[in-house]
Every structure is written in C-alpha cells, then in structure tokens.
Amino acid sequence: MAVKFASPAGICVSVASDTVAQALANAKQSEPYTDVIEIRLDSLPHPEIEPFVTNLAKPLLFTNRPEWEGGAFKGSEAARIGMLLKAVQHDCALVDLELKTAPELRGEMLDVLLKYPQTGLIISWHDFSGTPSSQELEEILLQQMESGAHIGKIVTTAKDYKDVLRVLNLQIIAAQNKFPLIAFCMGQVGIISRLATTKLGGYMTYAAPDGGKETAPGQIPVSVIREMLSRLNHAD
C-alpha cells in the first residue's frame, strides 16, 4: 500500500480556525510556502469539506482530532469518522486517523479507501506529556505498520535531547521496512526535530500558518520553516 506515498511530501501547514472562511484565508496565504495543507476539522464548529477542495490547489490532508488525542472534537466517534469518510469521497490527498481509534472504525475507513485509492491514510499517535522508551516507540511503529496505513505518524513531547534522538531514530526501522514515517517532537526542545526529520527520511514536517495559531507546541511559521529548509538544502 505504501508505494504510491513513498516519496516525502515536505512541509505540511496545519490550519485550525474558528470559521471555514478564516481557515480558507489562512490556507490560501500559506499555499506558496507549503506542500500539503492540513485542515483541522475539529477546530471548526460547523466543519465543511467542499470549500477547501474547491478553492485550494495544494494536496489536502483532513484531520478530525478527538479530545482524547489532544484535539477539539467532542462528538461521537461515528460522526467524527463520518467527516473523514466524506473527505475521502471528495478525493482529498490524505486523511489522518489515530492509532487508538476503534479497530472496526479503522476497518470501515480501509474499506472505503479501496474504492478511493488516490487518498492516503496516515495512522497517527501523539504523546503530549513526554516521550516513551525506545521499546515502546518501536511497538507503536510496529502497530502502525500492521494497521493498513500508507504512512505512520509518531509525535511526542521532548524534555531533553535524548527524547529527540529516540524519536528520530525510528526512521531507521521505518526505512528498513519501506514504511513512510512522520516522526518528530513537540515543545521547545523538540523544535530542532521539526527541521532534522526532513533530512533524516521523515515523510513530512508540520508548520503553523503565518499569522495563524499553532496546532501543537513548537510549530514554526510556514514561511520561516520554508526559508530554513531552503538554506539547509543549499548549504555548502
């Protein structure tokens, strides 16, 4: 399943706004700097899919993050997944589904994706309080590889440099298994990993819209991270 999505995507700007109009404006402003646009449906009181699909040119990732994984969605799991299924049916590039999502709901998503093979599935796992041991991280990665995902995402909170190194080291295992992986750390200590991951095999890194709010601690404005990565790519 991973072949189509094997090539790194680059920068993903994560857009969370109170209204569809504001989210669209932030996404439009970010388009020159980003490779993928994530629409955080859980931030919208009245989420919609069509305005983003119609008005944005860059590949779209739709996420509907529940409260139990650091998001804002408070409704039923069926309703939450229903919005993501709707995004798939609108030919979006990617959807994000948490590893902790009930297996039957994940199975429903995988069944729909068989009919819409242009959409890739990210199976994600987040830790907003710390970073597990290497053994625990590797077990999470193994679960993602066995989940039917096209791409894995493991994001933790770094307290020191050793946390950062443990997370980035997951790229070795992912590469050995030809499994595209998004892996970096949140927080002040983790900022360096948001840059380093793109040079170490990471599928993509996440940024905040210029002038918009960050969706996770330590996100860098998209125009800034684009400039930083450009300098890294052209360094002697």
FITOR-555259 format. One line per 5 residues: their letters; for each residue z, x, y negated of N, C-alpha, C. Coordinates in steps of 0.02 Angstrom, whole numbers. Example, Ala and Ser with C-alpha at 12.3 -4.5 7.8 and 13.67 -1.06 7.14 Angstrom:
<pts>
AS	390:660:284:390:615:225:390:660:165; 354:642:112:357:684:53:394:645:-2
</pts>
This chain:
<pts>
MAVKF	0:41:60:0:0:0:0:43:-63; 23:104:-59:35:143:-120:-27:178:-146; -83:175:-109:-141:216:-128:-167:198:-197; -175:133:-211:-203:111:-274:-161:133:-334; -96:138:-324:-50:152:-378:-21:223:-375
ASPAG	-56:267:-339:-29:334:-328:-31:377:-391; -80:367:-435:-86:409:-495:-33:390:-546; 1:439:-575:53:424:-625:25:383:-684; 67:338:-708:45:293:-762:61:321:-831; 112:365:-837:127:395:-902:187:364:-936
ICVSV	175:334:-995:229:305:-1035:226:229:-1031; 283:199:-1020:290:126:-1021:337:107:-1078; 313:68:-1125:357:45:-1179:388:-22:-1156; 453:-27:-1163:489:-85:-1140:505:-130:-1199; 478:-191:-1198:483:-236:-1255:530:-294:-1239
ASDTV	586:-297:-1275:634:-352:-1269:645:-381:-1338; 627:-444:-1347:633:-476:-1413:659:-547:-1404; 680:-577:-1459:708:-644:-1457:655:-699:-1456; 594:-682:-1476:540:-731:-1477:477:-700:-1449; 432:-742:-1425:368:-718:-1400:329:-684:-1456
AQALA	331:-714:-1516:294:-686:-1573:318:-615:-1590; 384:-605:-1590:410:-539:-1606:394:-490:-1550; 399:-512:-1488:382:-468:-1431:309:-447:-1435; 265:-494:-1452:194:-478:-1459:183:-428:-1515; 218:-437:-1571:210:-392:-1628:233:-321:-1609
NAKQS	290:-316:-1575:315:-250:-1554:267:-218:-1504; 241:-258:-1458:194:-232:-1408:130:-208:-1441; 104:-247:-1488:42:-228:-1523:52:-162:-1561; 109:-155:-1594:122:-94:-1632:127:-34:-1586; 148:-45:-1524:159:10:-1476:96:29:-1438
EPYTD	45:-13:-1438:-14:-2:-1396:-47:67:-1406; -51:93:-1467:-84:159:-1475:-47:216:-1441; 18:207:-1426:59:262:-1401:75:256:-1327; 64:199:-1297:89:187:-1229:32:178:-1179; 49:185:-1116:1:175:-1062:12:108:-1027
VIEIR	73:85:-1027:93:21:-995:141:-14:-1042; 138:-80:-1045:185:-119:-1085:227:-162:-1039; 293:-152:-1041:338:-195:-1003:362:-252:-1047; 353:-313:-1024:379:-371:-1058:442:-394:-1023; 499:-390:-1058:563:-412:-1029:571:-487:-1039
LDSLP	549:-524:-989:553:-597:-993:624:-621:-1001; 672:-584:-974:742:-606:-977:770:-605:-1048; 736:-571:-1094:759:-570:-1164:736:-631:-1203; 689:-668:-1175:659:-725:-1211:692:-791:-1191; 718:-829:-1240:747:-894:-1224:695:-942:-1194
HPEIE	632:-934:-1215:578:-976:-1189:521:-930:-1167; 528:-898:-1110:478:-848:-1088:410:-879:-1074; 359:-841:-1090:289:-860:-1077:252:-799:-1049; 198:-812:-1015:156:-760:-987:89:-755:-1024; 58:-812:-1036:-11:-814:-1062:-21:-777:-1128
PFVTN	24:-783:-1177:12:-748:-1241:5:-673:-1233; 42:-644:-1188:39:-571:-1178:-25:-551:-1142; -43:-589:-1091:-103:-574:-1053:-165:-582:-1097; -164:-631:-1141:-221:-646:-1184:-230:-596:-1241; -174:-573:-1269:-177:-535:-1332:-166:-460:-1327
LAKPL	-149:-435:-1268:-136:-364:-1260:-186:-332:-1213; -208:-272:-1231:-261:-238:-1193:-232:-191:-1140; -173:-163:-1152:-145:-115:-1105:-118:-150:-1042; -115:-115:-986:-87:-144:-925:-16:-170:-937; -1:-228:-909:62:-261:-921:107:-260:-859
LFTNR	170:-244:-871:223:-248:-821:271:-303:-843; 283:-351:-799:330:-405:-814:395:-395:-774; 451:-399:-810:518:-392:-781:560:-450:-803; 599:-478:-757:644:-533:-773:712:-515:-745; 746:-469:-780:806:-437:-754:867:-484:-756
PEWEG	901:-493:-698:960:-536:-696:1021:-502:-726; 1071:-541:-742:1133:-513:-769:1165:-465:-720; 1159:-479:-655:1192:-436:-606:1159:-367:-599; 1102:-356:-635:1071:-290:-635:1060:-266:-707; 1105:-288:-752:1103:-264:-821:1056:-301:-867
GAFKG	1026:-357:-843:980:-395:-884:1013:-455:-917; 971:-501:-941:997:-558:-979:982:-625:-946; 947:-625:-890:930:-689:-858:990:-720:-824; 1004:-784:-840:1064:-817:-815:1049:-875:-767; 985:-890:-757:967:-947:-716:967:-932:-642
SEAAR	938:-979:-604:935:-971:-532:886:-916:-512; 896:-889:-452:851:-838:-427:781:-866:-416; 778:-929:-394:712:-959:-384:673:-963:-449; 707:-982:-503:674:-986:-568:655:-917:-593; 698:-869:-582:684:-800:-605:622:-772:-570
IGMLL	620:-778:-505:563:-752:-467:501:-793:-482; 510:-857:-496:453:-900:-512:413:-875:-572; 449:-849:-623:413:-822:-681:373:-760:-663; 400:-719:-619:363:-659:-597:303:-678:-556; 310:-729:-514:253:-752:-475:198:-779:-521
KAVQH	218:-811:-574:170:-836:-623:132:-778:-655; 169:-724:-670:137:-664:-699:86:-635:-651; 103:-632:-587:56:-607:-537:-7:-649:-536; 1:-714:-540:-56:-760:-539:-99:-754:-602; -73:-720:-653:-112:-707:-714:-140:-635:-714
DCALV	-141:-605:-654:-173:-539:-646:-140:-483:-685; -74:-484:-692:-41:-429:-725:-46:-366:-682; -34:-308:-712:-41:-245:-676:18:-232:-629; 79:-250:-652:140:-234:-615:193:-288:-625; 235:-296:-575:296:-335:-583:354:-293:-554
DLELK	414:-304:-581:473:-267:-561:521:-316:-526; 541:-297:-466:588:-338:-428:645:-292:-404; 706:-314:-412:764:-273:-395:772:-267:-319; 794:-208:-297:806:-196:-226:858:-245:-199; 905:-265:-241:959:-310:-220:938:-383:-217
TAPEL	876:-398:-236:851:-466:-231:853:-489:-158; 867:-552:-147:871:-578:-78:807:-564:-40; 811:-542:22:752:-524:61:701:-580:66; 723:-643:70:675:-698:75:634:-706:12; 664:-692:-46:628:-697:-109:580:-637:-116
RGEML	601:-580:-94:556:-522:-93:496:-536:-47; 510:-567:10:456:-585:56:407:-633:25; 432:-680:-14:388:-727:-49:343:-690:-97; 371:-642:-133:331:-603:-180:277:-563:-142; 296:-532:-88:248:-492:-50:192:-535:-22
DVLLK	208:-595:-2:156:-641:23:106:-658:-32; 131:-671:-92:86:-687:-148:44:-626:-167; 73:-567:-164:36:-507:-182:-22:-493:-134; -19:-518:-74:-75:-511:-28:-137:-547:-55; -125:-599:-94:-181:-637:-123:-202:-609:-191
YPQTG	-159:-567:-221:-172:-538:-287:-162:-462:-283; -206:-427:-246:-195:-355:-234:-202:-311:-295; -225:-339:-352:-230:-299:-412:-162:-286:-444; -110:-323:-423:-43:-315:-451:0:-272:-406; 33:-223:-437:78:-179:-400:150:-202:-406
LIISW	189:-188:-354:259:-208:-352:304:-147:-360; 346:-148:-412:399:-98:-421:463:-127:-392; 494:-92:-345:560:-111:-321:611:-64:-354; 656:-93:-393:699:-53:-437:773:-57:-417; 808:-5:-438:881:-1:-428:911:36:-487
HDFSG	963:7:-517:994:35:-577:1070:43:-567; 1097:95:-597:1170:104:-599:1188:118:-672; 1223:71:-704:1240:78:-774:1308:111:-786; 1340:132:-732:1406:163:-741:1409:236:-720; 1362:258:-678:1364:327:-655:1304:344:-611
TPSSQ	1311:397:-572:1258:420:-527:1288:431:-458; 1263:398:-407:1289:407:-339:1277:478:-312; 1303:490:-253:1292:554:-219:1219:560:-198; 1200:621:-180:1131:633:-157:1117:591:-95; 1165:586:-50:1155:547:11:1143:473:-5
ELEEI	1182:446:-51:1174:376:-70:1107:365:-104; 1087:410:-148:1023:404:-182:965:406:-132; 970:451:-84:916:456:-34:912:393:8; 969:362:22:969:300:61:936:243:20; 949:241:-44:917:191:-87:842:202:-88
LLQQM	821:265:-94:749:280:-93:718:260:-27; 751:273:28:725:253:94:717:177:98; 766:140:73:761:67:73:701:44:32; 688:77:-24:631:59:-64:566:73:-28; 562:129:6:501:147:42:487:98:99
ESGAH	541:68:126:533:22:181:527:-51:158; 531:-62:92:535:-130:65:467:-164:56; 413:-126:60:347:-153:44:326:-138:-27; 366:-99:-63:350:-83:-133:289:-37:-137; 251:-45:-192:200:4:-209:231:64:-244
IGKIV	284:51:-282:317:101:-324:392:90:-321; 431:143:-318:503:138:-322:528:155:-392; 586:130:-409:618:147:-473:693:155:-462; 718:216:-475:790:230:-470:813:259:-536; 856:222:-570:881:243:-636:957:239:-636
TTAKD	990:293:-653:1063:296:-654:1087:317:-723; 1153:320:-730:1183:344:-792:1212:413:-781; 1189:462:-820:1210:531:-811:1273:546:-851; 1321:577:-818:1382:600:-852:1379:675:-865; 1338:712:-824:1329:784:-834:1262:804:-804
YKDVL	1245:868:-812:1179:891:-791:1168:885:-716; 1223:887:-677:1216:882:-604:1191:813:-584; 1211:761:-621:1185:694:-608:1109:693:-619; 1087:723:-674:1016:726:-689:977:760:-634; 1002:817:-611:967:855:-559:963:816:-494
RVLNL	1016:779:-476:1014:741:-414:960:687:-416; 954:654:-473:904:601:-479:833:630:-479; 822:682:-518:755:711:-521:734:741:-454; 783:764:-416:769:794:-351:739:744:-301; 748:680:-315:720:628:-271:644:632:-269
QIIAA	614:662:-321:541:667:-322:515:710:-264; 554:755:-240:533:797:-183:523:753:-121; 572:710:-107:567:665:-50:511:615:-59; 505:589:-120:452:540:-134:384:571:-123; 375:633:-146:310:667:-138:295:680:-65
QNKFP	345:699:-27:335:712:45:311:649:81; 332:591:55:314:527:86:257:491:50; 227:527:0:172:498:-39:191:429:-68; 252:426:-94:279:364:-122:289:372:-196; 250:338:-238:259:344:-311:330:322:-331
LIAFC	363:363:-372:432:350:-390:444:360:-464; 478:312:-494:505:318:-562:578:338:-554; 598:394:-582:667:417:-573:688:457:-634; 740:434:-668:770:470:-724:839:442:-737; 873:467:-788:941:446:-803:947:416:-873
MGQVG	991:368:-879:1007:338:-944:1064:377:-977; 1076:360:-1040:1130:391:-1077:1108:453:-1114; 1153:479:-1156:1138:537:-1197:1120:598:-1154; 1159:610:-1102:1146:667:-1058:1080:660:-1021; 1061:597:-1008:1000:585:-970:936:587:-1009
IISRL	939:594:-1075:878:592:-1115:827:643:-1092; 849:703:-1076:803:756:-1055:764:736:-993; 795:695:-950:761:675:-888:703:627:-902; 706:591:-958:652:545:-976:588:584:-992; 596:645:-1016:538:689:-1027:520:727:-964
ATTKL	572:757:-932:560:801:-875:527:764:-817; 544:700:-807:517:665:-749:441:662:-749; 411:660:-808:338:656:-811:304:722:-790; 341:776:-793:315:842:-773:334:859:-701; 375:817:-670:401:831:-604:379:780:-552
GGYMT	324:746:-566:297:699:-518:316:627:-528; 357:612:-579:377:544:-592:319:499:-609; 320:438:-585:264:391:-595:257:374:-669; 312:359:-703:310:347:-775:380:349:-803; 384:356:-869:446:354:-905:445:294:-952
YAAPD	504:274:-975:510:213:-1016:531:232:-1087; 504:196:-1136:519:209:-1206:534:143:-1242; 563:149:-1301:577:91:-1343:520:82:-1394; 506:21:-1415:457:12:-1468:481:43:-1533; 435:69:-1573:454:94:-1639:482:36:-1679
GGKET	543:44:-1704:574:-9:-1743:603:-65:-1703; 594:-64:-1636:622:-116:-1593:684:-91:-1558; 717:-137:-1523:779:-118:-1490:765:-87:-1422; 809:-41:-1402:802:-10:-1336:828:-58:-1283; 799:-55:-1224:822:-97:-1169:869:-60:-1121
APGQI	879:4:-1134:926:44:-1094:950:103:-1136; 1012:126:-1125:1039:181:-1165:998:245:-1158; 982:275:-1215:946:339:-1214:871:334:-1220; 844:273:-1226:772:266:-1235:750:297:-1301; 693:331:-1299:664:364:-1357:609:320:-1385
PVSVI	601:315:-1451:545:276:-1479:478:300:-1451; 434:253:-1439:372:269:-1402:328:320:-1438; 323:317:-1504:281:365:-1540:311:435:-1536; 378:438:-1534:412:503:-1531:402:535:-1462; 411:495:-1409:403:524:-1342:331:542:-1329
REMLS	284:506:-1358:213:523:-1351:199:591:-1383; 228:603:-1442:219:667:-1476:253:724:-1438; 312:711:-1412:348:762:-1374:310:782:-1311; 284:732:-1276:247:747:-1214:181:782:-1230; 151:763:-1286:89:796:-1306:102:871:-1320
RLNHA	157:886:-1352:174:956:-1366:188:994:-1301; 222:961:-1254:235:993:-1190:170:1008:-1153; 123:961:-1157:60:968:-1120:16:1023:-1150; 27:1038:-1214:-16:1089:-1247:22:1153:-1262; 82:1159:-1235:121:1220:-1247:89:1279:-1210
D	90:1337:-1242:62:1398:-1212:109:1424:-1157
</pts>
